[in-house]
Amino acid sequence: MAKRRKEKRIYKYECSLTGDTYQLTEKCDNPEELMSVNSWYELNPDKDDRPDDIKKKLGLQLAEKEKAQEKEENANTEN
């Protein structure tokens, strides 16, 4: 007799901040508290320990540089 393959159940959830949908193979107790990894890093930029190449792929370094330049420009115009 052939073995029967175990079916994987896939649960779809939505990020509470960005509205992105993603899939998990385990059921979550509190789906309203789930958030995507990118959303978590946006809320906690001081804890962003991802390597630079990953940040570059996501385009985060460019955004950070632009913010830093804007801060410098604002500081220069105030003086």
Wavefront OBJ file of the C-alpha trace (Angstrom):
o trace
v 0.000 0.000 0.000
v 1.228 3.492 -0.841
v 1.774 5.996 1.931
v -0.564 8.864 1.974
v 1.053 12.297 1.881
v 0.242 14.591 4.735
v -1.543 17.704 3.576
v -0.080 21.049 4.568
v -2.611 23.562 5.683
v -1.868 27.105 4.637
v -3.317 30.031 6.556
v -3.453 33.476 4.979
v -2.985 36.496 7.200
v -2.836 40.217 6.625
v -0.354 42.635 8.162
v -2.168 44.968 10.545
v -0.057 47.979 9.490
v 0.641 47.693 5.783
v -2.182 45.430 4.656
v 0.225 43.009 2.965
v -0.967 39.409 2.848
v 1.287 36.484 3.611
v 0.948 32.764 4.228
v 1.848 30.660 7.242
v 1.704 26.918 7.760
v 0.679 27.262 11.396
v -2.489 28.727 12.785
v -1.985 31.903 14.775
v -3.669 32.554 18.116
v -3.853 36.347 17.623
v -3.903 37.176 13.910
v -4.747 40.835 14.583
v -1.345 41.265 16.271
v 0.652 39.906 13.331
v 2.846 42.217 11.291
v 5.311 41.693 8.499
v 9.053 41.747 9.066
v 9.444 44.979 7.122
v 6.772 46.640 9.239
v 8.526 45.579 12.429
v 11.816 47.034 11.211
v 10.038 50.273 10.263
v 8.705 50.552 13.810
v 12.074 49.622 15.349
v 14.816 51.120 13.146
v 17.306 51.068 16.028
v 17.060 47.252 16.143
v 17.617 46.817 12.387
v 20.524 44.363 12.321
v 20.101 43.124 8.758
v 23.219 42.974 6.560
v 23.859 45.891 4.201
v 23.282 43.835 1.064
v 19.756 42.980 2.174
v 19.036 46.604 3.007
v 20.353 47.587 -0.404
v 18.051 45.068 -2.100
v 15.101 46.548 -0.262
v 16.167 50.115 -1.031
v 16.320 51.093 2.615
v 19.767 52.662 2.525
v 18.684 55.143 -0.098
v 15.737 56.213 2.018
v 17.944 56.563 5.107
v 20.482 58.675 3.193
v 17.721 60.925 1.882
v 16.377 61.438 5.407
v 19.856 62.277 6.696
v 20.363 64.795 3.879
v 17.018 66.419 4.623
v 17.952 66.762 8.293
v 21.272 68.376 7.352
v 19.544 70.773 4.974
v 16.975 71.726 7.609
v 19.740 72.296 10.168
v 21.668 74.499 7.701
v 18.613 76.609 6.824
v 17.754 77.203 10.493
v 21.191 78.681 11.239
l 1 2 3 4 5 6 7 8 9 10 11 12 13 14 15 16 17 18 19 20 21 22 23 24 25 26 27 28 29 30 31 32 33 34 35 36 37 38 39 40 41 42 43 44 45 46 47 48 49 50 51 52 53 54 55 56 57 58 59 60 61 62 63 64 65 66 67 68 69 70 71 72 73 74 75 76 77 78 79
